[in-house]
Amino acid sequence: QVQLVESGGGVVQAGGSLRLSCAASLSFFSINAMAWYRQAPGKQRDLVARISSGGTTSYADSVKGRFTISRDNAKKSVYLEMSHLNVEDTAVYYCNVPAALGGRYSWGQGTQVTVSS
């Protein structure tokens, strides 16, 4: 089965930066779009960034201009560089292959990002 392993989370001060990594054990990683999602306590999981197999990116309005998604097909990894973080960015961050109703595969454990004021 597909495994999704997120890492790189931690505690950061408001205005700071953080880089998240996701390792995906997909047999055909390079032909799939990948996305980052986040879920804050008591809220639904939201799509925050997406990157196509060809490298085209898109972002949620709340993170546009601050977050950058990228991928390394040789390493079967996807990354999320986050800058100018604020407390509203506090959440558990997950990666997955995007699908119409959410992630295509079972969710991994995610990585916690906590932004302190």
A tleap script that builds the chain and sets N, CA, C and O, in Angstrom:
source leaprc.protein.ff14SB
mol = sequence {
  NGLN VAL GLN LEU VAL GLU SER GLY GLY GLY
  VAL VAL GLN ALA GLY GLY SER LEU ARG LEU
  SER CYS ALA ALA SER LEU SER PHE PHE SER
  ILE ASN ALA MET ALA TRP TYR ARG GLN ALA
  PRO GLY LYS GLN ARG ASP LEU VAL ALA ARG
  ILE SER SER GLY GLY THR THR SER TYR ALA
  ASP SER VAL LYS GLY ARG PHE THR ILE SER
  ARG ASP ASN ALA LYS LYS SER VAL TYR LEU
  GLU MET SER HIE LEU ASN VAL GLU ASP THR
  ALA VAL TYR TYR CYS ASN VAL PRO ALA ALA
  LEU GLY GLY ARG TYR SER TRP GLY GLN GLY
  THR GLN VAL THR VAL SER CSER
}
set mol.1.N position { 0.826 -1.182 0.000 }
set mol.1.CA position { 0.000 0.000 0.000 }
set mol.1.C position { 0.874 1.251 0.000 }
set mol.1.O position { 2.054 1.206 0.345 }
set mol.2.N position { 0.269 2.358 -0.393 }
set mol.2.CA position { 0.986 3.618 -0.468 }
set mol.2.C position { 1.231 4.173 0.928 }
set mol.2.O position { 0.340 4.175 1.778 }
set mol.3.N position { 2.448 4.640 1.146 }
set mol.3.CA position { 2.800 5.264 2.414 }
set mol.3.C position { 3.151 6.725 2.179 }
set mol.3.O position { 3.877 7.062 1.244 }
set mol.4.N position { 2.633 7.576 3.031 }
set mol.4.CA position { 2.888 9.008 2.966 }
set mol.4.C position { 3.481 9.419 4.302 }
set mol.4.O position { 2.840 9.271 5.343 }
set mol.5.N position { 4.693 9.930 4.274 }
set mol.5.CA position { 5.395 10.281 5.497 }
set mol.5.C position { 5.809 11.742 5.470 }
set mol.5.O position { 6.678 12.134 4.692 }
set mol.6.N position { 5.187 12.543 6.319 }
set mol.6.CA position { 5.478 13.966 6.411 }
set mol.6.C position { 6.498 14.234 7.518 }
set mol.6.O position { 6.553 13.513 8.515 }
set mol.7.N position { 7.292 15.265 7.331 }
set mol.7.CA position { 8.281 15.643 8.332 }
set mol.7.C position { 8.616 17.126 8.189 }
set mol.7.O position { 8.235 17.773 7.213 }
set mol.8.N position { 9.326 17.641 9.169 }
set mol.8.CA position { 9.788 19.014 9.105 }
set mol.8.C position { 9.013 20.011 9.944 }
set mol.8.O position { 9.399 21.176 10.035 }
set mol.9.N position { 7.926 19.570 10.558 }
set mol.9.CA position { 7.136 20.472 11.376 }
set mol.9.C position { 7.847 20.832 12.668 }
set mol.9.O position { 8.885 20.263 13.007 }
set mol.10.N position { 7.272 21.783 13.376 }
set mol.10.CA position { 7.851 22.213 14.631 }
set mol.10.C position { 7.210 23.498 15.098 }
set mol.10.O position { 6.167 23.911 14.591 }
set mol.11.N position { 7.842 24.122 16.068 }
set mol.11.CA position { 7.361 25.385 16.616 }
set mol.11.C position { 8.192 26.520 16.046 }
set mol.11.O position { 9.422 26.469 16.059 }
set mol.12.N position { 7.520 27.535 15.549 }
set mol.12.CA position { 8.208 28.678 14.960 }
set mol.12.C position { 7.497 29.959 15.370 }
set mol.12.O position { 6.281 29.962 15.561 }
set mol.13.N position { 8.241 31.038 15.505 }
set mol.13.CA position { 7.654 32.322 15.855 }
set mol.13.C position { 6.956 32.949 14.654 }
set mol.13.O position { 7.340 32.718 13.507 }
set mol.14.N position { 5.939 33.736 14.928 }
set mol.14.CA position { 5.236 34.442 13.868 }
set mol.14.C position { 6.230 35.247 13.041 }
set mol.14.O position { 7.121 35.904 13.578 }
set mol.15.N position { 6.059 35.184 11.725 }
set mol.15.CA position { 6.969 35.864 10.826 }
set mol.15.C position { 8.111 34.987 10.358 }
set mol.15.O position { 8.856 35.360 9.452 }
set mol.16.N position { 8.252 33.830 10.965 }
set mol.16.CA position { 9.335 32.924 10.625 }
set mol.16.C position { 9.028 32.032 9.439 }
set mol.16.O position { 7.986 32.164 8.797 }
set mol.17.N position { 9.951 31.119 9.156 }
set mol.17.CA position { 9.834 30.222 8.016 }
set mol.17.C position { 10.043 28.781 8.431 }
set mol.17.O position { 10.655 28.496 9.460 }
set mol.18.N position { 9.526 27.875 7.613 }
set mol.18.CA position { 9.649 26.450 7.878 }
set mol.18.C position { 9.543 25.705 6.554 }
set mol.18.O position { 8.845 26.148 5.642 }
set mol.19.N position { 10.231 24.580 6.448 }
set mol.19.CA position { 10.188 23.753 5.241 }
set mol.19.C position { 9.715 22.357 5.601 }
set mol.19.O position { 10.326 21.684 6.430 }
set mol.20.N position { 8.634 21.924 4.983 }
set mol.20.CA position { 8.079 20.602 5.212 }
set mol.20.C position { 8.456 19.663 4.074 }
set mol.20.O position { 8.616 20.090 2.931 }
set mol.21.N position { 8.595 18.379 4.400 }
set mol.21.CA position { 8.919 17.367 3.405 }
set mol.21.C position { 7.910 16.234 3.472 }
set mol.21.O position { 7.357 15.946 4.533 }
set mol.22.N position { 7.674 15.598 2.342 }
set mol.22.CA position { 6.776 14.460 2.261 }
set mol.22.C position { 7.406 13.410 1.361 }
set mol.22.O position { 7.732 13.689 0.207 }
set mol.23.N position { 7.578 12.204 1.888 }
set mol.23.CA position { 8.085 11.084 1.107 }
set mol.23.C position { 6.907 10.187 0.765 }
set mol.23.O position { 6.180 9.750 1.657 }
set mol.24.N position { 6.714 9.909 -0.511 }
set mol.24.CA position { 5.581 9.115 -0.978 }
set mol.24.C position { 6.053 7.873 -1.708 }
set mol.24.O position { 6.821 7.966 -2.665 }
set mol.25.N position { 5.598 6.709 -1.261 }
set mol.25.CA position { 6.016 5.442 -1.866 }
set mol.25.C position { 5.142 5.046 -3.050 }
set mol.25.O position { 4.694 3.903 -3.135 }
set mol.26.N position { 4.900 5.970 -3.952 }
set mol.26.CA position { 4.104 5.717 -5.146 }
set mol.26.C position { 4.978 5.095 -6.227 }
set mol.26.O position { 6.090 5.556 -6.482 }
set mol.27.N position { 4.462 4.038 -6.862 }
set mol.27.CA position { 5.217 3.387 -7.932 }
set mol.27.C position { 5.419 4.316 -9.127 }
set mol.27.O position { 6.464 4.287 -9.777 }
set mol.28.N position { 4.414 5.137 -9.408 }
set mol.28.CA position { 4.477 6.071 -10.527 }
set mol.28.C position { 4.306 7.495 -10.016 }
set mol.28.O position { 3.398 8.216 -10.429 }
set mol.29.N position { 5.188 7.879 -9.119 }
set mol.29.CA position { 5.124 9.181 -8.475 }
set mol.29.C position { 5.130 10.332 -9.479 }
set mol.29.O position { 4.357 11.281 -9.343 }
set mol.30.N position { 5.990 10.250 -10.474 }
set mol.30.CA position { 6.203 11.357 -11.397 }
set mol.30.C position { 4.991 11.747 -12.236 }
set mol.30.O position { 4.927 12.881 -12.711 }
set mol.31.N position { 4.034 10.854 -12.436 }
set mol.31.CA position { 2.875 11.167 -13.271 }
set mol.31.C position { 1.677 11.649 -12.452 }
set mol.31.O position { 0.620 11.939 -13.013 }
set mol.32.N position { 1.834 11.734 -11.159 }
set mol.32.CA position { 0.745 12.176 -10.295 }
set mol.32.C position { 0.923 13.603 -9.808 }
set mol.32.O position { 2.040 14.047 -9.541 }
set mol.33.N position { -0.178 14.309 -9.698 }
set mol.33.CA position { -0.155 15.590 -9.013 }
set mol.33.C position { 0.000 15.298 -7.522 }
set mol.33.O position { -0.380 14.224 -7.055 }
set mol.34.N position { 0.552 16.241 -6.785 }
set mol.34.CA position { 0.691 16.100 -5.339 }
set mol.34.C position { 0.174 17.368 -4.683 }
set mol.34.O position { 0.171 18.439 -5.289 }
set mol.35.N position { -0.259 17.237 -3.450 }
set mol.35.CA position { -0.818 18.385 -2.753 }
set mol.35.C position { -0.512 18.344 -1.271 }
set mol.35.O position { -0.252 17.287 -0.697 }
set mol.36.N position { -0.549 19.515 -0.668 }
set mol.36.CA position { -0.449 19.657 0.778 }
set mol.36.C position { -1.797 20.108 1.314 }
set mol.36.O position { -2.466 20.954 0.720 }
set mol.37.N position { -2.184 19.536 2.442 }
set mol.37.CA position { -3.408 19.879 3.140 }
set mol.37.C position { -3.051 20.228 4.577 }
set mol.37.O position { -1.973 19.882 5.061 }
set mol.38.N position { -3.962 20.913 5.252 }
set mol.38.CA position { -3.746 21.168 6.667 }
set mol.38.C position { -5.072 21.104 7.406 }
set mol.38.O position { -6.134 21.365 6.840 }
set mol.39.N position { -4.988 20.754 8.675 }
set mol.39.CA position { -6.175 20.648 9.508 }
set mol.39.C position { -5.884 21.232 10.883 }
set mol.39.O position { -5.028 20.739 11.617 }
set mol.40.N position { -6.607 22.279 11.214 }
set mol.40.CA position { -6.495 22.902 12.521 }
set mol.40.C position { -7.484 22.222 13.471 }
set mol.40.O position { -8.463 21.633 13.013 }
set mol.41.N position { -7.248 22.291 14.775 }
set mol.41.CA position { -8.157 21.660 15.737 }
set mol.41.C position { -9.600 22.126 15.560 }
set mol.41.O position { -9.867 23.326 15.501 }
set mol.42.N position { -10.531 21.171 15.475 }
set mol.42.CA position { -11.933 21.504 15.337 }
set mol.42.C position { -12.365 21.937 13.956 }
set mol.42.O position { -13.522 22.312 13.764 }
set mol.43.N position { -11.468 21.895 12.989 }
set mol.43.CA position { -11.799 22.314 11.635 }
set mol.43.C position { -11.546 21.194 10.636 }
set mol.43.O position { -10.850 20.225 10.937 }
set mol.44.N position { -12.116 21.336 9.451 }
set mol.44.CA position { -11.938 20.350 8.398 }
set mol.44.C position { -10.573 20.497 7.745 }
set mol.44.O position { -9.923 21.538 7.847 }
set mol.45.N position { -10.160 19.441 7.079 }
set mol.45.CA position { -8.900 19.466 6.357 }
set mol.45.C position { -9.062 20.298 5.087 }
set mol.45.O position { -10.008 20.094 4.325 }
set mol.46.N position { -8.149 21.226 4.861 }
set mol.46.CA position { -8.205 22.113 3.708 }
set mol.46.C position { -7.007 21.919 2.788 }
set mol.46.O position { -5.891 21.663 3.239 }
set mol.47.N position { -7.259 22.044 1.502 }
set mol.47.CA position { -6.190 22.005 0.511 }
set mol.47.C position { -5.482 23.353 0.521 }
set mol.47.O position { -6.133 24.393 0.423 }
set mol.48.N position { -4.166 23.348 0.637 }
set mol.48.CA position { -3.424 24.603 0.680 }
set mol.48.C position { -2.517 24.812 -0.520 }
set mol.48.O position { -2.250 25.956 -0.889 }
set mol.49.N position { -2.037 23.745 -1.135 }
set mol.49.CA position { -1.149 23.880 -2.288 }
set mol.49.C position { -1.171 22.613 -3.124 }
set mol.49.O position { -1.329 21.510 -2.600 }
set mol.50.N position { -1.012 22.782 -4.432 }
set mol.50.CA position { -1.030 21.651 -5.353 }
set mol.50.C position { 0.035 21.853 -6.411 }
set mol.50.O position { 0.297 22.979 -6.835 }
set mol.51.N position { 0.651 20.756 -6.839 }
set mol.51.CA position { 1.614 20.814 -7.929 }
set mol.51.C position { 1.318 19.666 -8.883 }
set mol.51.O position { 1.191 18.518 -8.456 }
set mol.52.N position { 1.207 19.971 -10.169 }
set mol.52.CA position { 0.897 18.966 -11.171 }
set mol.52.C position { 2.131 18.152 -11.516 }
set mol.52.O position { 3.239 18.466 -11.082 }
set mol.53.N position { 1.928 17.099 -12.304 }
set mol.53.CA position { 3.055 16.284 -12.746 }
set mol.53.C position { 4.040 17.102 -13.577 }
set mol.53.O position { 5.231 16.794 -13.619 }
set mol.54.N position { 3.537 18.146 -14.237 }
set mol.54.CA position { 4.380 18.994 -15.048 }
set mol.54.C position { 4.977 20.175 -14.305 }
set mol.54.O position { 5.740 20.950 -14.883 }
set mol.55.N position { 4.640 20.323 -13.030 }
set mol.55.CA position { 5.210 21.389 -12.229 }
set mol.55.C position { 4.361 22.635 -12.072 }
set mol.55.O position { 4.806 23.607 -11.463 }
set mol.56.N position { 3.147 22.629 -12.608 }
set mol.56.CA position { 2.251 23.770 -12.446 }
set mol.56.C position { 1.729 23.802 -11.015 }
set mol.56.O position { 1.295 22.777 -10.489 }
set mol.57.N position { 1.767 24.958 -10.390 }
set mol.57.CA position { 1.362 25.085 -8.992 }
set mol.57.C position { 0.120 25.944 -8.819 }
set mol.57.O position { -0.182 26.801 -9.650 }
set mol.58.N position { -0.592 25.701 -7.733 }
set mol.58.CA position { -1.734 26.509 -7.354 }
set mol.58.C position { -1.814 26.521 -5.835 }
set mol.58.O position { -1.358 25.590 -5.171 }
set mol.59.N position { -2.404 27.593 -5.287 }
set mol.59.CA position { -2.438 27.776 -3.847 }
set mol.59.C position { -3.777 28.307 -3.376 }
set mol.59.O position { -4.500 28.974 -4.116 }
set mol.60.N position { -4.089 27.996 -2.133 }
set mol.60.CA position { -5.250 28.591 -1.500 }
set mol.60.C position { -4.960 30.075 -1.294 }
set mol.60.O position { -3.812 30.465 -1.083 }
set mol.61.N position { -5.999 30.897 -1.355 }
set mol.61.CA position { -5.807 32.338 -1.205 }
set mol.61.C position { -5.117 32.700 0.112 }
set mol.61.O position { -4.358 33.667 0.175 }
set mol.62.N position { -5.381 31.929 1.146 }
set mol.62.CA position { -4.833 32.230 2.459 }
set mol.62.C position { -3.314 32.086 2.546 }
set mol.62.O position { -2.690 32.651 3.444 }
set mol.63.N position { -2.719 31.339 1.625 }
set mol.63.CA position { -1.274 31.112 1.676 }
set mol.63.C position { -0.544 31.632 0.448 }
set mol.63.O position { 0.686 31.606 0.405 }
set mol.64.N position { -1.272 32.095 -0.535 }
set mol.64.CA position { -0.672 32.579 -1.780 }
set mol.64.C position { 0.327 33.700 -1.508 }
set mol.64.O position { 0.028 34.658 -0.794 }
set mol.65.N position { 1.506 33.564 -2.085 }
set mol.65.CA position { 2.550 34.555 -1.897 }
set mol.65.C position { 3.453 34.264 -0.722 }
set mol.65.O position { 4.519 34.868 -0.597 }
set mol.66.N position { 3.049 33.347 0.144 }
set mol.66.CA position { 3.837 33.008 1.324 }
set mol.66.C position { 4.377 31.582 1.279 }
set mol.66.O position { 5.453 31.310 1.811 }
set mol.67.N position { 3.642 30.675 0.653 }
set mol.67.CA position { 4.025 29.265 0.578 }
set mol.67.C position { 4.449 28.906 -0.837 }
set mol.67.O position { 3.936 29.461 -1.808 }
set mol.68.N position { 5.389 27.976 -0.946 }
set mol.68.CA position { 5.835 27.478 -2.243 }
set mol.68.C position { 5.907 25.959 -2.204 }
set mol.68.O position { 6.589 25.389 -1.352 }
set mol.69.N position { 5.208 25.305 -3.123 }
set mol.69.CA position { 5.243 23.853 -3.216 }
set mol.69.C position { 6.200 23.453 -4.336 }
set mol.69.O position { 6.253 24.112 -5.374 }
set mol.70.N position { 6.946 22.385 -4.129 }
set mol.70.CA position { 7.881 21.894 -5.134 }
set mol.70.C position { 7.972 20.379 -5.026 }
set mol.70.O position { 7.468 19.790 -4.070 }
set mol.71.N position { 8.614 19.749 -6.003 }
set mol.71.CA position { 8.739 18.296 -5.974 }
set mol.71.C position { 10.081 17.856 -6.527 }
set mol.71.O position { 10.711 18.562 -7.315 }
set mol.72.N position { 10.505 16.678 -6.101 }
set mol.72.CA position { 11.731 16.050 -6.578 }
set mol.72.C position { 11.336 14.626 -6.945 }
set mol.72.O position { 11.225 13.764 -6.073 }
set mol.73.N position { 11.124 14.382 -8.229 }
set mol.73.CA position { 10.646 13.076 -8.670 }
set mol.73.C position { 11.647 11.949 -8.407 }
set mol.73.O position { 11.247 10.815 -8.143 }
set mol.74.N position { 12.929 12.250 -8.475 }
set mol.74.CA position { 13.949 11.242 -8.221 }
set mol.74.C position { 13.874 10.742 -6.786 }
set mol.74.O position { 14.157 9.575 -6.513 }
set mol.75.N position { 13.493 11.625 -5.869 }
set mol.75.CA position { 13.377 11.264 -4.462 }
set mol.75.C position { 11.956 10.926 -4.058 }
set mol.75.O position { 11.703 10.598 -2.899 }
set mol.76.N position { 11.022 11.002 -5.001 }
set mol.76.CA position { 9.601 10.774 -4.727 }
set mol.76.C position { 9.157 11.602 -3.528 }
set mol.76.O position { 8.512 11.101 -2.607 }
set mol.77.N position { 9.516 12.871 -3.562 }
set mol.77.CA position { 9.219 13.767 -2.455 }
set mol.77.C position { 8.569 15.052 -2.937 }
set mol.77.O position { 8.777 15.494 -4.067 }
set mol.78.N position { 7.782 15.635 -2.053 }
set mol.78.CA position { 7.174 16.923 -2.311 }
set mol.78.C position { 7.458 17.802 -1.099 }
set mol.78.O position { 7.486 17.315 0.032 }
set mol.79.N position { 7.669 19.093 -1.333 }
set mol.79.CA position { 8.067 19.993 -0.276 }
set mol.79.C position { 7.125 21.185 -0.189 }
set mol.79.O position { 6.445 21.531 -1.155 }
set mol.80.N position { 7.098 21.799 0.970 }
set mol.80.CA position { 6.317 23.014 1.168 }
set mol.80.C position { 7.167 23.996 1.952 }
set mol.80.O position { 7.431 23.797 3.138 }
set mol.81.N position { 7.594 25.055 1.281 }
set mol.81.CA position { 8.351 26.109 1.932 }
set mol.81.C position { 7.373 27.177 2.392 }
set mol.81.O position { 6.623 27.734 1.590 }
set mol.82.N position { 7.387 27.455 3.678 }
set mol.82.CA position { 6.452 28.394 4.270 }
set mol.82.C position { 7.208 29.588 4.840 }
set mol.82.O position { 8.174 29.424 5.586 }
set mol.83.N position { 6.766 30.774 4.488 }
set mol.83.CA position { 7.385 32.005 4.968 }
set mol.83.C position { 6.321 32.928 5.539 }
set mol.83.O position { 5.128 32.745 5.298 }
set mol.84.N position { 6.769 33.929 6.302 }
set mol.84.CA position { 5.857 34.899 6.919 }
set mol.84.C position { 4.699 34.193 7.617 }
set mol.84.O position { 3.534 34.546 7.435 }
set mol.85.N position { 5.041 33.206 8.405 }
set mol.85.CA position { 4.030 32.421 9.097 }
set mol.85.C position { 3.303 33.249 10.152 }
set mol.85.O position { 3.884 34.134 10.782 }
set mol.86.N position { 2.030 32.944 10.328 }
set mol.86.CA position { 1.235 33.583 11.366 }
set mol.86.C position { 0.484 32.505 12.133 }
set mol.86.O position { 0.482 31.340 11.734 }
set mol.87.N position { -0.150 32.892 13.228 }
set mol.87.CA position { -0.813 31.919 14.093 }
set mol.87.C position { -1.919 31.151 13.382 }
set mol.87.O position { -2.239 30.030 13.778 }
set mol.88.N position { -2.504 31.725 12.348 }
set mol.88.CA position { -3.560 31.047 11.600 }
set mol.88.C position { -3.032 29.874 10.785 }
set mol.88.O position { -3.813 29.060 10.291 }
set mol.89.N position { -1.720 29.781 10.644 }
set mol.89.CA position { -1.112 28.676 9.920 }
set mol.89.C position { -0.910 27.455 10.815 }
set mol.89.O position { -0.513 26.396 10.331 }
set mol.90.N position { -1.174 27.590 12.094 }
set mol.90.CA position { -1.023 26.478 13.025 }
set mol.90.C position { -1.987 25.355 12.662 }
set mol.90.O position { -3.199 25.566 12.608 }
set mol.91.N position { -1.451 24.167 12.415 }
set mol.91.CA position { -2.260 23.025 11.994 }
set mol.91.C position { -1.365 21.811 11.825 }
set mol.91.O position { -0.139 21.908 11.883 }
set mol.92.N position { -2.003 20.660 11.613 }
set mol.92.CA position { -1.276 19.470 11.206 }
set mol.92.C position { -1.281 19.465 9.685 }
set mol.92.O position { -2.338 19.597 9.067 }
set mol.93.N position { -0.122 19.317 9.084 }
set mol.93.CA position { 0.009 19.357 7.636 }
set mol.93.C position { 0.188 17.956 7.067 }
set mol.93.O position { 0.978 17.165 7.583 }
set mol.94.N position { -0.549 17.653 6.000 }
set mol.94.CA position { -0.531 16.353 5.356 }
set mol.94.C position { -0.250 16.492 3.862 }
set mol.94.O position { -0.541 17.528 3.265 }
set mol.95.N position { 0.310 15.456 3.269 }
set mol.95.CA position { 0.464 15.416 1.823 }
set mol.95.C position { -0.350 14.249 1.277 }
set mol.95.O position { -0.637 13.294 1.999 }
set mol.96.N position { -0.719 14.328 0.006 }
set mol.96.CA position { -1.474 13.259 -0.624 }
set mol.96.C position { -1.602 13.558 -2.113 }
set mol.96.O position { -1.303 14.664 -2.562 }
set mol.97.N position { -2.045 12.569 -2.867 }
set mol.97.CA position { -2.409 12.775 -4.255 }
set mol.97.C position { -3.809 13.373 -4.227 }
set mol.97.O position { -4.716 12.749 -3.677 }
set mol.98.N position { -4.024 14.555 -4.796 }
set mol.98.CA position { -5.335 15.198 -4.715 }
set mol.98.C position { -6.400 14.435 -5.501 }
set mol.98.O position { -6.132 13.897 -6.576 }
set mol.99.N position { -7.594 14.399 -4.953 }
set mol.99.CA position { -8.744 13.778 -5.582 }
set mol.99.C position { -9.941 14.694 -5.395 }
set mol.99.O position { -9.874 15.675 -4.654 }
set mol.100.N position { -11.039 14.369 -6.073 }
set mol.100.CA position { -12.212 15.233 -6.056 }
set mol.100.C position { -12.729 15.520 -4.650 }
set mol.100.O position { -13.123 16.648 -4.352 }
set mol.101.N position { -12.729 14.520 -3.797 }
set mol.101.CA position { -13.267 14.677 -2.452 }
set mol.101.C position { -12.191 14.690 -1.370 }
set mol.101.O position { -12.494 14.523 -0.188 }
set mol.102.N position { -10.956 14.884 -1.766 }
set mol.102.CA position { -9.865 14.914 -0.810 }
set mol.102.C position { -8.676 14.124 -1.320 }
set mol.102.O position { -8.457 14.032 -2.528 }
set mol.103.N position { -7.920 13.563 -0.417 }
set mol.103.CA position { -6.772 12.776 -0.792 }
set mol.103.C position { -7.147 11.409 -1.326 }
set mol.103.O position { -8.115 10.800 -0.871 }
set mol.104.N position { -6.379 10.927 -2.292 }
set mol.104.CA position { -6.683 9.650 -2.909 }
set mol.104.C position { -6.342 8.475 -1.999 }
set mol.104.O position { -7.058 7.473 -1.986 }
set mol.105.N position { -5.265 8.588 -1.244 }
set mol.105.CA position { -4.803 7.493 -0.408 }
set mol.105.C position { -5.036 7.758 1.070 }
set mol.105.O position { -5.393 8.865 1.474 }
set mol.106.N position { -4.827 6.722 1.864 }
set mol.106.CA position { -4.980 6.867 3.303 }
set mol.106.C position { -4.014 7.933 3.811 }
set mol.106.O position { -2.858 7.992 3.393 }
set mol.107.N position { -4.502 8.766 4.711 }
set mol.107.CA position { -3.702 9.844 5.250 }
set mol.107.C position { -2.578 9.329 6.133 }
set mol.107.O position { -2.736 8.353 6.865 }
set mol.108.N position { -1.444 10.003 6.048 }
set mol.108.CA position { -0.339 9.679 6.932 }
set mol.108.C position { -0.564 10.325 8.278 }
set mol.108.O position { -1.663 10.794 8.572 }
set mol.109.N position { 0.478 10.352 9.104 }
set mol.109.CA position { 0.352 10.933 10.433 }
set mol.109.C position { 0.384 12.458 10.413 }
set mol.109.O position { -0.056 13.104 11.364 }
set mol.110.N position { 0.900 13.027 9.337 }
set mol.110.CA position { 1.009 14.471 9.251 }
set mol.110.C position { 2.162 14.988 10.097 }
set mol.110.O position { 2.794 14.236 10.839 }
set mol.111.N position { 2.422 16.276 9.974 }
set mol.111.CA position { 3.453 16.901 10.788 }
set mol.111.C position { 2.896 18.192 11.373 }
set mol.111.O position { 2.313 19.007 10.657 }
set mol.112.N position { 3.078 18.371 12.664 }
set mol.112.CA position { 2.505 19.503 13.375 }
set mol.112.C position { 3.322 20.773 13.170 }
set mol.112.O position { 4.541 20.782 13.341 }
set mol.113.N position { 2.633 21.833 12.803 }
set mol.113.CA position { 3.244 23.152 12.692 }
set mol.113.C position { 2.547 24.060 13.689 }
set mol.113.O position { 1.332 24.245 13.626 }
set mol.114.N position { 3.313 24.623 14.602 }
set mol.114.CA position { 2.769 25.522 15.599 }
set mol.114.C position { 3.469 26.869 15.485 }
set mol.114.O position { 4.690 26.957 15.608 }
set mol.115.N position { 2.691 27.907 15.251 }
set mol.115.CA position { 3.233 29.255 15.117 }
set mol.115.C position { 2.876 30.045 16.365 }
set mol.115.O position { 1.699 30.208 16.687 }
set mol.116.N position { 3.877 30.529 17.057 }
set mol.116.CA position { 3.670 31.277 18.285 }
set mol.116.C position { 3.714 32.777 18.015 }
set mol.116.O position { 4.478 33.245 17.172 }
set mol.117.N position { 2.892 33.518 18.736 }
set mol.117.CA position { 2.835 34.961 18.569 }
set mol.117.C position { 3.876 35.667 19.411 }
set mol.117.O position { 3.962 36.894 19.385 }
savepdb mol mol.pdb
quit
